[in-house]
Every structure is written in structure tokens, then in C-alpha cells.
Amino acid sequence: MDLDCVIAGGRVLAGHEFVAADLGIQSGRIAAVGAPGAFSGAVICRLLDARDHLVLPGAIDSHFHCRAPSHPEREDFASATEAAVAGGVTALIEMPISVPPTTNGQVLRARAELARKSAYVHVGFYSSAATGRREDLQGAVEAGALAFKAFLQHVPPGREDEFTGLCLPTNGELLAAFELLTAFHLPCAFHAEDQAMLSHREAALRAAGRRDGRAHAESRPDYVEAVSVGTLMRLAERFGVHVHIPHVSSRMTADVIRDAKRRGVHVTAETCPHYLEFDASALARLGPYAKCNPPLKEPTDSRALWDAVWDGTIDTVASDHSPFTVAEKERARDDIWAAPPGFPGVEVLVPYVIGAALSGRLSVARAAEVLYEAPARIFGLWPRKGSIRPGADADVVLYTPTEGGTFDHRRLHTKARGTALIWDGVKHTGSVRTVLVSGEVVVDQDKVVGRRGCGTHLTPG
């Protein structure tokens, strides 16, 4: 047997457990998984020693903002995917916020071509569910969209060029979108916060002169998210549309989703490391650098989200990587309403979740499901992504399980590293050492050494 690469001596994540095994890689795919030493007689171009390491699939980050082709000062596909691969993420699903926003197949194709030229990892795309035009949805499907996305809020003032065509702020517009979505068999992700409720809360806080960080959390309490998700669950039940709820932030919302799943509603859900780790006190401490939408909630919500990850109510954990510049955050230091929402997180995702499994806070089986298997299945990438098995793409991570550390924004690869202050000092167990993308070594000994353009455009199936 001739092999391009063998990864030998490691403990391989096979299904939901680690087993001692060697991997043989040929032509960008996993050719075989064998017992230790199984490929000793093969002709091997490259041997990677994985002794004392875990061998993981490349993670799939299904909630990622790049901003390309607009705002290169925040991020571009080169810097975004360099950050991803350095953190052990080999597949991204990019949200439609940009200039122009991804509202049809023509825009999606242009963004896919831009990514193809400079990406270190595989990139797939959401397209808008909110234009009201069947031909836009059909064109996006033909261009390879992995999912649709819509925001249940008004277009943010000052960001019209990024959001126009992505928003469904009224129930009438939402109903019309569901009527169109029934003809398509892709998941649709909704940013679910009730516009009327958050507008009412924000107006009251502004009138009281509140501009501090904590005011942002108070403007969007748990029921603002949960009421919106409840509406989506009833529409999903009525129309048979696969609804995906990203960035679940509260116990109340998790309860709504849990109940819907028990009724057989086709719903999947995601949370993010920052909702599991932090609460609204971070807004008082860091102001604009801790602002995200939905906002951080209370410690009881974080604990309830861990429970929801454990019991399967929440299917995936994704980063919601949202790059902005330090200047944009600093301009709003004394006025939380003026701050752009979001901060980087793609490099945190794998060490945070795998670290939780290694430290006993999460089982290995659930870590494998939320990082790899579930996102691959939800977005039509299984089994070529999200698993280590013969025939799967050779997107592989060698992970050092014994080297603990703390996150430090200065060591991140994203252009937006200066806005990732919230993660400073948070401990993690283990670290990414080596990453292969389609069998090509892109990260070696913690250094990004691969070539731009080695990723592919991800499409369903």
C-alpha cells in the first residue's frame, strides 16, 4: 500500500471514544484506520508521530462571521481561516452579513470564489431567508448554500449596507418566509430576539440615562429570546421547516427547545463557549468588549446551558466569531448602545470544548457530537466531514492533552485579536499541535505553515 501520510502512535477519536490506532491518508482522504503498526510495511511519503497526542477530526464551526469582502480591517478570509486552522477548526460556515449581504446565488458564488483563493480551511455559506423572493432562495441552493439565515429584528441603524435583505422584524414577514421555506430542504437559522420587546426595554433604559455595559443585558432579558423562539417552534411545527436556533443564551430558551423536541418539532440548537463561561457581570467589567447579541445572561443560565449540552437539547457548540476593530469598541467605551456586538472566538472553540471533556466537565462522547458529528449532520456534510473513518476527508488535528494553559488575546491569529479581552486568563486543558486539511499539513508545532487556498467550497452532500 502506498500512502501520502501516516499518523502513528496516537489515540484516535473513533466514534465517541479514544482508541489506539494509526491513520493512513491518501489523496486527501482517510484511506484506512488500523491497529498500531498496521502500516509499517507501506510506502509512506510522510510519517507524523502522534505519540502522547489525541487524534481528532477537524472541528466544524457552524457560526462564523468573516465580513469579507467588506471591512478587511476587521477580518478577511486569509486572516479568518488562519485563525480557524490554528485553533483546530478545518471547516467554517460563514454567515451572510457583508457588503453586499449574501441574499442570492450570485453573491454566494462571488464570496465562495473569494474564499477559495485565500482560505486555509474549507468554507461553506448561509444565504438569506428574508428577501421574500423564491428565486433568491432557489439561486442560493443552486450555488451550494448549506443553510438559510434570517434575523428577527430591524436592520441595525448605520449597518444598512450589511443587513438589508436579512431581517424579518414582524410576524407577517416571518410567516411569508416560512411559506417559501417549505419548498426547500435546508435548515434555516434564526437570530431569535423579539424586536418589540427589546425596543421597549432599550427605550426605557435610555430614558433613564443608562449607558453602562450591564444595561445591554437588561435590555434583552431571557424572555426576549424565549418568546421569539417559541414563535419559531410553532411555525416549524406547522410548516415542517427545519429550524436551527443559534447562540442560545438562556435557561428559558433551552426549556422551550427541549419541549419542542419532545413534541417532535424539527429543531436543532447551538450555544457558544462565551455563554457557557461568562455571565452579565463581564459587561460591567469590560463594557463594549463583552457585548454580544443575545447578551450574556446570569450564572444560572450558564449552568442550565451546560445541562442542555449534556442532555442533547443543545446539539452543537459554535464560536459566533464576530470580528471588529479596537477603535470601533473604544469609541463606545462610555456608551454601550453605540458598541458593535460581538468578539472573536474561533481559536477558543476546540480547546474550550475538548478541554472540558479532558477535565471531566463534559463527556468525550458529547464533545465529539457537539464539535464534529452534529454540525456535519445538520448541515449536510456527514460523513465526509466530522469523523475519522475510511473515506472521510483527511481533516485531522493532533491535540496535546497534557499541556494546560490560559487564553491570551495577544497570541491569537485573528485581525480582531485586540477585541478578544473577555477570554484573557481563562484556563483550558490541552492545545492544538498539528492540523491537516485534506491531508496537507497546515499547522505544524503550533505554527501555521500551510498555503492559502488549500480549502474547498463546502456544499451539501
Secondary structure as UniProt FT lines:
FT   STRAND          2..14
FT   TURN            15..16
FT   STRAND          17..26
FT   TURN            27..28
FT   STRAND          29..34
FT   TURN            36..41
FT   STRAND          43..49
FT   TURN            51..52
FT   STRAND          54..57
FT   STRAND          59..64
FT   TURN            68..69
FT   TURN            72..74
FT   HELIX           77..86
FT   TURN            87..88
FT   STRAND          89..94
FT   HELIX           105..118
FT   STRAND          122..128
FT   HELIX           134..142
FT   TURN            143..144
FT   STRAND          147..151
FT   TURN            157..158
FT   HELIX           160..163
FT   TURN            164..165
FT   HELIX           171..181
FT   TURN            182..183
FT   STRAND          188..191
FT   HELIX           195..207
FT   TURN            208..209
FT   HELIX           213..219
FT   HELIX           222..239
FT   STRAND          243..245
FT   HELIX           251..262
FT   TURN            263..264
FT   STRAND          267..271
FT   HELIX           273..277
FT   HELIX           281..286
FT   HELIX           287..290
FT   HELIX           299..311
FT   STRAND          316..317
FT   HELIX           326..330
FT   TURN            331..334
FT   HELIX           336..338
FT   HELIX           346..358
FT   TURN            359..360
FT   HELIX           364..368
FT   HELIX           369..373
FT   HELIX           374..378
FT   TURN            379..380
FT   TURN            382..384
FT   TURN            390..391
FT   STRAND          396..400
FT   STRAND          405..406
FT   HELIX           409..411
FT   TURN            415..416
FT   HELIX           417..419
FT   HELIX           421..423
FT   TURN            424..425
FT   STRAND          427..428
FT   STRAND          431..437
FT   TURN            438..439
FT   STRAND          440..444
FT   TURN            445..446
FT   STRAND          447..448
FT   TURN            452..453
//
